Amino acid sequence: MNNTKYFLISIVFSVLFISCSNKEENEIIPSNVMTTSGHNFSPSLITCELGDTIFFELGSTHNLVEVSESDYNNNNSQLINNGYSLDYGESGFLVMNEVKTYYFVCTPHLPQMKSRIIVE
């Protein structure tokens, strides 16, 4: 009877150990991913290197428009020539092919919802 008791206890502890060692809690999120949270981009600033790829994942009420530094500072959402943009709820990626600061806004949530990507 004692052997059965110890066997059952060892099974219970084994199951608890396995269920508590779930790797999802410690999942690493890449630093080159920008998402939306409330009325904010998250993160609102990314610093990366030339050639890095940034992945954007937008919520259904958010868009992404690349603007000039002046428009960024003045809360305007005019897409720059050949600028990058995503429509509401879309996901996409952008390869950082120029050393500069990229400026982005969410049109309906200005002046709060802005982001920058600094390419070094």
Secondary structure, DSSP 8 states (H G I E B T S, - for coil): -HHHHHHHHHHHHHHHHHHH--GGGG----TTEEEEETTEEESSEEEE-TT-EEEEE--TT--EEEE-HHHHHTT-----TT--EE-TT-EEEEE--SSSEEEEE-GGGTTT-EEEEEE-
